[in-house]
Amino acid sequence: MNKKNRAFLKWAGGKFALTEQINHRLPKGKRLIEPFVGAGSVFLNSDFDHYLLNDINPDLIEMYKIIKRKPKQFIVDAKHYFQDKYNDEDVYYKLRKEFNDCTDLYQRSLLFLYMNRHGYNGLCRYNKSGGFNVPFGRYKKPYFPEKELLHFAEKAKNATFTCKPYQKLFQYLRDDDVIYCDPPYVPLSKSAAFTCYSSAGFSLDEQANLAKLAKESKCAVLLSNHDTSFTQELYRDAVCDKVQVSRTISSKSATRQPVGELFALFAAPQKP
């Protein structure tokens, strides 16, 4: 691929800058499975026949399904919320409350994109009660990602979207599948822990369980994570290498230092 395609969502921990690195390490296969799809940068910048894209966040997955089904209508309706009058702190909190009270999947999807682009730093965060709680972002003129939405919808024709626990994706694998796992990362410090993409976090036990599933999988599994002594031990049976990347979750640009990104490849078992 010559031209890189950006996701239409802003996303903490998104993989746009690393898509070449990831593609270089992904084995060949017919279907790419992503148990933690997030904003979908790997999906948008890879070349598989089919995709199975999963995330535990139902708001994200329902929005993806809607965009796949009726992209033009979604774009028209979503653009409405990118008028100047909606780029206002009081309006943002009013619409955030509407989102949290809303049960209509289509309206929630429109507001999800609005909050993603108008909220602080591209965060997707929920409180323990399941309420979206990202504060207003104070951007001069939030960008409406129309061309990115259209590209996503076109590529999504070859994708199936699911909202299941990541464990389920390992249960019905084909020999020619390839799995890419980009879970919530092991924290570098207690203050750096950021695991609330959904209302439930991702514990160290979950990290260990994911590594076990990857090791025992019938197809190849590539994982990304922070390079720590914990992850090095988790992935000791994989082929591992690392690169230095910049992190952008920190609120202070001066503290956004490069950190080690670990790639761990569990190869598919040899066929008899």
N, C-alpha and C positions, 0 to 999 in steps of 0.2 A: 504494500500500500504506500502510495506516494504522499497523499494528503491525509493529515491526521484530522479526525473528526471529534469535535468537542461534545460532551454531554450537554443536554439542555438544562440540567440541574447544576447548581453549585453544590459541592459535596466535600465535607471534611474527610481527608484521607483518600480522595479520589485518585485514580491511577492514570490520568491523562499523560503526565510527564514520564511515566514508566511503561507505556504500552509497547515500545520497541524492545525494552528489556524483557518484558513478560512474553511477548510473541517469540522472541529468540529462544526462550526456554520451554515453551509449550510444545509437547510432542504432536505429531500429526494425528489426525482423527477426523471422523465425520461430524461428531456432535460435541460442542463445548458445553459443559455444565458449570454453572456458577451458583453455588449455594448462598453466596453473599454478594449479590450483584451490585448493590449500591446504585451509583449514577450510571453505571454501564459503560465506562470508558474502554474496558477490555473487549466487551461485546462489540462496540462500535468500531473498533480498530483491529479486529481479527477477521479471519476468513475461513469459517467453517460452514458446512452445508446446513447445519441446524444448530439451534441453541435451546438449552433449557435454563431459564434464568429465574432464580429464586431469591427471595428475601423474607425475613421474618416480619418486616414492616408492612402491614396490610395497606396503608395509605399509599405507599410507593407502588406496590404491585397492582392495586386497583387502578391507579392512574396510568400505569403502563398498559394495562389491558384496554382501557378506554381510548388511549392515544392510538393503539394498534387498530382498534375497531372503527373509530371515527375521528381521524386526525384533523381534518379541515374544520369540523364543527368545534372541536376542542380549542383549536387555535383562535378562532373567532371569539369564542366565549372567554377564553383566558386573557386575550389581549385587552378586554374591557377593564381588567383590574390593573393595567399598566398605564392608565391615564394619570396625569400629574396629581389629581385630587386624591388618589389612593396612596400616594407616597407621602403619607402623613402619619405621625406617631399615634394620634388618637384613633384615626381610622384603622391603622394596623391592628391595634389592640382590640378594637371592636370586631374586626374580621377574624382575628385569632380566636376570640370567644365564640363567634359564630361557627367557626370550624370545629371547635371542641364540643359544641352542642349539637352539631349537625349529624344526621344519620344518612343523608342522601349521598351516595357514592360519587355521583358526577359533580355535585357542588363541592364536596370535600376535595376532589381532585383539582378543581380550579383554584381553590384556596390554598391547597398544598403547594402548587407552583408559585402562586402569589407570595406566600410566606417564605418560600425558599429564596426568592429573588429580592424580597424586601427585608427579610430578617437578618440578624447579625451573622456575618462571616460564613454564610452558607451552612449553618448548623442545622441538623435535624435531631431534635432532642425532645423527650417527653418526661413528665414527672411520674412519680410512682402510681398516680391514679390514671395514667394514660393520657394526660392533657399535654398538648403541644405547648412548650413554654419558652421558645426562643424569643429574645427581645428584638425590638425594632432596630434596623440596621443603619438608618440615617445615610442612605446613599443618595447622591444628587439626582441621578436618573437611572433607576434600575433597567437593565437590558431585558428586552423581550426576545427570547431565543427561537424565533419562528423558523429559521432555516435549520436549526438543530433539531427542532421538533419534527419537521418534515423528514429529515434524514433518519431519525430514530424510527419513525412510523414505517418508512420504507424497509429498513433492515429488519424491523420487528415482524415482517411477514414470514420470516423463517424462524421465529422464536416462539416458545411456549413459556408463559409466565406462571409461576406458582408461589404461594405463600405458605411454606411449611418449615418445621424445624430442620436445620441443616442435616441432621442424621438421616432423614427420609430420602435425601437425594442419593445416598450411597446404597440404597436397597435394591434398586432395579436398574442396574448398569449393563450396558452392552460392551462387548470387547473393544469396539472402535470409538468409545467415548473418551473424552479427556476432561478432567475436572480442574478448575482453577478456583482456589479458596483464598478469599481476601477477608478474613474474619476481623472483627474488632480487635485491635492490636493489644498485645501484652503491654501494660503501661511501663514507661521508662522510670516513672516515679509515682508516688501516691497522688501528687497534685496533678499529674499528667493523665490520670485514668479518665478515659472518655469512652464509655461503652453503651450509652443510652440512646442508640439509634432507634430502638423501640423502647417500650416501657420496662423491658427486662434487660439486665446487663449480660455480660459474657465473662464468666469466671475463669480462673486458672484451671479448674477441673474441666470446664468445657474445652479449653485450649488443649488439654491432655487427651480428652476424648476425641477431638477432631484429628489430632495427630495419629491416634490409634486407628481410626477409621481410614485415614489416608494410607497408612502402612499396610492395612489388610485389604485394601480395595482391589478389585479385579481389573481396574484400568489405571492409567497414569494419573497422578495427582500432583499439581504444583501449588505450593502455598507461599504466601507472603506474610511477613511479620516483622516486628522490630528485632534487631540483632541483639539478643541478651543471652546471658548464661542459661536462663530458663529455656528459651526457645532453642538454643543450641543443643541442650540435652533432649528436649522433646523430639527434635528432628535428627537425632544422631544416626538413624538408619537411612536417611535420605542423602541424596547428593545436594550439598549446600554451597551457596556462594552469596556474596553480598555486594551491595552498592551503597554509596552515600547519597541521601536524598534530603531535600528541605521539607520541613513540616510547617503547616500554616494554621494549625488550630490555635496556637498561642495568641492571646490578644495583643501582645506587645511585639512589634516587628523585631526589636533588638534581641528578643529571646528566641527567635526562630532559627535555631542552629541546625546544621546538617546532622542527621542521625543515620545509623546503620540500618539498612533494609536487608533482611535475610530472605533469600529464595530457597525453598526446599522442594526437591523433586523426588517423589516416590514413583519409581518406574513401574510399569505394568508387569505382573508376574510373567515369567517365561512360560510359553505354551509347551506342553510335552511333545 
